[in-house]
Amino acid sequence: MSAHESNWTLRRLHAGELPAQETHRVREHVQGCAACGATLRSFADAQAAFEAEVPFERFEAGVERARARQEMKAPATRAQWVRPLLAVAASLVVLVLARPLLGTRGGTDPAQPPVAGNRLKGGASAELRIGGGVDPQRVASTEAQEALQPGERVRLGYTADAYRYVAALSVDAQGEVTPLYPESGDSLEVEPGAGQHWLPESVEFTGAGAERVVLVLTESPLSMAALSDAARKSFIAAGRDVTRMAPLDVAGAQTQWVLLKP
């Protein structure tokens, strides 16, 4: 057994996600371990920094992505984009909890929901944060569908570790694929420096029903056309059920969330 608790266990303790028995055990360890205590306190510092850097409280009007392509589609296929107006500190208590990435490429049974929890290349991870509504900010789970409230927006973060490129898209209940980051071309170069980075815009999904969001980290550039095609194939392989899609058959590592639009 390790002399210290893992960062992931300490993050789950900080977020209140550990079972009661394990919470008691880990808290006892932290009380007697200076290193783990310092790590736990660092999460509170990171939370405060996030509140100052990534607020959801004020936004300016943004542009709606893929307007021309989606003009004839049902409202459920539309995603509205907004940019933060001012970098003001959030007044709500939020969690700072990075979710581990899914495994590389596809390979799971399309009839089963993707399973999160496999770590890749040390510190690689991704996070989807929800805010902007009347409820407190929160981190979306990769293990269960996350209900959105009216007016809520999402923002994507990642820790790249050894990966060099990042891309994200969404798929709605009708199988409509919307590239998010970037809208076209090849995937984006990750931000320089270690630690967690945030993609620059917040997204508001309109309409109703399920929306699957996929973030992919790769070592080489990946075209959004190829990523979108992989998403369509996964949707069809899942029996056109967006809630049961398997990881996309592309190189790299990915995280998926299922959001339920109001």
C-alpha positions as CSV (number, residue, x, y, z in Angstrom):
1,M,0.0,0.0,0.0
2,S,1.2,3.5,-0.9
3,A,2.4,5.7,2.0
4,H,0.1,8.5,0.6
5,E,-3.3,8.6,-0.9
6,S,-3.6,9.2,-4.6
7,N,-4.5,12.6,-6.0
8,W,-7.6,11.1,-7.5
9,T,-8.7,9.8,-4.0
10,L,-8.0,13.2,-2.5
11,R,-9.9,15.0,-5.2
12,R,-12.9,12.8,-4.6
13,L,-12.7,13.4,-0.9
14,H,-12.6,17.2,-1.6
15,A,-15.7,16.8,-3.8
16,G,-17.6,14.7,-1.2
17,E,-17.7,11.7,-3.6
18,L,-16.1,9.0,-1.5
19,P,-18.3,6.4,0.3
20,A,-18.8,7.1,4.0
21,Q,-16.4,4.4,5.2
22,E,-13.7,5.4,2.8
23,T,-14.2,9.1,3.7
24,H,-13.5,8.3,7.3
25,R,-10.4,6.3,6.5
26,V,-8.9,8.9,4.1
27,R,-9.7,11.8,6.5
28,E,-7.9,10.0,9.3
29,H,-4.9,9.5,7.0
30,V,-4.9,13.2,5.9
31,Q,-4.9,14.4,9.5
32,G,-1.7,12.6,10.2
33,C,0.0,13.1,6.8
34,A,1.4,16.5,6.0
35,A,1.9,15.8,2.3
36,C,-1.7,14.6,1.7
37,G,-3.0,17.5,3.9
38,A,-1.2,20.0,1.7
39,T,-2.5,18.3,-1.4
40,L,-6.1,18.5,-0.1
41,R,-5.6,22.2,0.8
42,S,-4.3,22.9,-2.7
43,F,-7.7,21.8,-4.2
44,A,-9.4,24.6,-2.2
45,D,-6.8,27.1,-3.6
46,A,-7.4,25.8,-7.1
47,Q,-11.2,26.2,-6.6
48,A,-10.8,29.8,-5.6
49,A,-8.5,30.5,-8.6
50,F,-11.1,28.8,-10.9
51,E,-13.9,31.0,-9.5
52,A,-11.9,34.1,-10.4
53,E,-10.8,32.8,-13.8
54,V,-13.9,31.0,-15.2
55,P,-17.0,32.8,-14.0
56,F,-20.5,31.9,-15.3
57,E,-22.3,34.9,-13.6
58,R,-22.0,37.4,-16.5
59,F,-21.9,36.9,-20.2
60,E,-22.1,39.0,-23.3
61,A,-24.3,38.0,-26.3
62,G,-22.4,35.5,-28.6
63,V,-22.9,34.1,-32.0
64,E,-24.8,30.9,-32.7
65,R,-22.5,28.2,-34.2
66,A,-23.3,26.5,-37.5
67,R,-26.4,28.8,-38.0
68,A,-26.6,28.2,-41.8
69,R,-26.1,24.5,-41.5
70,Q,-28.7,24.1,-38.8
71,E,-31.3,26.7,-39.9
72,M,-33.5,24.0,-41.3
73,K,-33.0,21.5,-38.4
74,A,-35.1,21.0,-35.4
75,P,-34.4,23.3,-32.4
76,A,-32.9,20.4,-30.5
77,T,-29.9,20.4,-32.8
78,R,-28.8,23.9,-32.1
79,A,-26.0,25.0,-29.8
80,Q,-25.6,28.6,-28.8
81,W,-22.2,30.0,-27.9
82,V,-21.3,32.8,-25.6
83,R,-18.1,34.4,-24.4
84,P,-17.5,35.6,-20.8
85,L,-18.1,39.4,-20.5
86,L,-16.0,40.1,-17.4
87,A,-13.6,37.9,-15.5
88,V,-15.4,38.5,-12.2
89,A,-15.1,36.2,-9.2
90,A,-18.0,33.8,-8.9
91,S,-20.0,34.0,-5.6
92,L,-21.0,30.4,-5.6
93,V,-19.1,27.5,-4.1
94,V,-17.8,25.2,-6.9
95,L,-15.9,22.0,-7.2
96,V,-12.6,21.6,-9.0
97,L,-12.6,17.9,-9.9
98,A,-10.9,16.5,-13.1
99,R,-12.5,13.4,-14.4
100,P,-10.2,10.6,-15.8
101,L,-10.3,10.0,-19.5
102,L,-11.9,7.1,-21.3
103,G,-9.6,4.5,-22.9
104,T,-8.1,5.0,-26.4
105,R,-10.2,4.4,-29.5
106,G,-13.3,2.3,-29.5
107,G,-13.8,-1.3,-28.7
108,T,-16.6,-1.4,-26.1
109,D,-19.9,-3.0,-26.8
110,P,-22.1,-0.3,-28.5
111,A,-25.1,-1.7,-26.5
112,Q,-23.5,-0.6,-23.3
113,P,-22.8,3.0,-22.1
114,P,-19.1,4.0,-22.1
115,V,-17.3,3.5,-18.8
116,A,-15.2,6.2,-17.4
117,G,-12.3,5.8,-15.0
118,N,-9.3,4.6,-17.0
119,R,-6.3,6.8,-16.4
120,L,-4.0,7.6,-19.4
121,K,-0.5,8.9,-19.4
122,G,-0.3,10.1,-15.9
123,G,-2.2,13.3,-15.5
124,A,-4.3,13.5,-18.6
125,S,-7.9,14.3,-17.8
126,A,-10.9,16.4,-18.9
127,E,-13.7,18.2,-17.2
128,L,-17.1,19.6,-18.2
129,R,-18.4,22.4,-15.9
130,I,-22.0,23.6,-15.8
131,G,-23.0,27.1,-14.7
132,G,-24.8,30.3,-15.6
133,G,-28.2,29.2,-14.2
134,V,-29.9,29.6,-10.9
135,D,-28.2,26.5,-9.4
136,P,-24.6,26.5,-8.1
137,Q,-21.9,25.6,-10.6
138,R,-21.1,21.9,-10.8
139,V,-18.9,19.4,-12.6
140,A,-20.7,17.0,-14.9
141,S,-20.3,13.3,-14.2
142,T,-19.0,10.9,-16.9
143,E,-20.8,8.0,-15.2
144,A,-24.4,9.3,-15.3
145,Q,-26.5,11.5,-17.4
146,E,-26.4,15.2,-16.2
147,A,-29.6,17.2,-16.3
148,L,-29.3,20.9,-17.4
149,Q,-31.5,23.6,-16.1
150,P,-32.9,26.4,-18.4
151,G,-30.2,28.9,-19.2
152,E,-27.3,26.8,-18.0
153,R,-24.1,26.8,-20.1
154,V,-21.1,24.4,-20.1
155,R,-17.4,24.9,-20.4
156,L,-14.7,22.3,-21.2
157,G,-11.3,22.0,-19.5
158,Y,-8.5,19.5,-20.0
159,T,-5.1,18.5,-18.7
160,A,-3.1,17.4,-21.7
161,D,-0.1,15.7,-20.2
162,A,1.8,14.2,-23.2
163,Y,-1.0,15.0,-25.7
164,R,-0.5,17.9,-28.1
165,Y,-3.9,18.6,-29.6
166,V,-7.5,18.9,-28.4
167,A,-10.9,18.9,-30.1
168,A,-14.5,18.6,-29.0
169,L,-17.9,18.0,-30.6
170,S,-21.5,17.2,-29.6
171,V,-24.1,14.8,-30.9
172,D,-27.8,15.3,-30.3
173,A,-30.6,12.7,-30.1
174,Q,-31.2,12.9,-33.8
175,G,-27.6,12.2,-34.6
176,E,-26.8,15.7,-35.6
177,V,-23.0,16.3,-35.1
178,T,-21.9,19.8,-34.1
179,P,-18.1,20.5,-34.1
180,L,-17.4,22.7,-31.0
181,Y,-13.6,23.2,-30.8
182,P,-12.7,24.1,-33.5
183,E,-15.7,24.5,-35.9
184,S,-13.7,23.2,-38.8
185,G,-10.2,22.3,-39.9
186,D,-7.8,20.4,-37.6
187,S,-7.9,20.0,-33.9
188,L,-6.4,22.8,-31.7
189,E,-2.9,22.8,-30.3
190,V,-3.2,22.5,-26.5
191,E,-2.3,25.5,-24.4
192,P,1.4,25.6,-23.2
193,G,2.2,24.8,-19.7
194,A,1.3,22.0,-17.3
195,G,-2.0,21.8,-15.4
196,Q,-5.6,22.3,-16.4
197,H,-6.6,24.6,-19.3
198,W,-10.0,25.8,-20.4
199,L,-11.4,26.1,-23.9
200,P,-12.2,29.7,-24.5
201,E,-16.0,29.8,-25.0
202,S,-19.0,28.6,-23.1
203,V,-21.8,26.7,-24.9
204,E,-25.5,26.8,-24.3
205,F,-27.4,23.8,-25.8
206,T,-30.9,24.7,-26.9
207,G,-33.9,22.4,-27.6
208,A,-34.7,19.3,-25.6
209,G,-33.5,15.8,-25.2
210,A,-30.0,14.2,-24.8
211,E,-26.8,15.7,-26.1
212,R,-23.5,13.8,-25.9
213,V,-20.3,15.9,-25.6
214,V,-17.0,14.4,-26.6
215,L,-13.5,15.8,-25.9
216,V,-10.5,14.2,-27.6
217,L,-6.8,14.6,-26.9
218,T,-4.4,13.4,-29.5
219,E,-0.7,13.4,-30.2
220,S,-1.2,14.5,-33.9
221,P,-3.7,16.8,-35.5
222,L,-7.1,15.3,-36.1
223,S,-9.5,16.8,-38.7
224,M,-12.9,17.7,-37.5
225,A,-14.4,16.1,-40.6
226,A,-12.8,12.7,-39.5
227,L,-13.9,13.2,-35.9
228,S,-17.5,14.0,-37.0
229,D,-17.6,11.0,-39.2
230,A,-16.4,8.8,-36.3
231,A,-19.2,10.3,-34.2
232,R,-21.9,9.5,-36.8
233,K,-20.6,5.9,-37.1
234,S,-20.7,5.5,-33.3
235,F,-24.3,6.9,-33.2
236,I,-25.4,4.4,-35.9
237,A,-23.6,1.5,-34.2
238,A,-25.4,2.4,-31.0
239,G,-28.8,1.8,-32.6
240,R,-29.2,5.6,-33.1
241,D,-29.4,6.0,-29.3
242,V,-27.1,8.9,-28.4
243,T,-27.1,7.8,-24.7
244,R,-25.5,4.5,-25.6
245,M,-22.7,5.5,-27.9
246,A,-19.3,3.9,-27.5
247,P,-16.0,5.8,-27.6
248,L,-15.3,7.1,-31.0
249,D,-12.9,5.1,-33.2
250,V,-10.2,7.7,-33.4
251,A,-6.6,7.8,-32.2
252,G,-5.9,9.4,-28.9
253,A,-7.9,9.6,-25.7
254,Q,-11.4,10.9,-25.1
255,T,-14.0,11.8,-22.4
256,Q,-17.7,11.7,-23.0
257,W,-20.6,13.3,-21.1
258,V,-24.4,12.9,-21.7
259,L,-26.4,16.1,-20.9
260,L,-30.2,16.2,-20.7
261,K,-31.5,19.5,-22.1
262,P,-34.6,20.9,-20.4
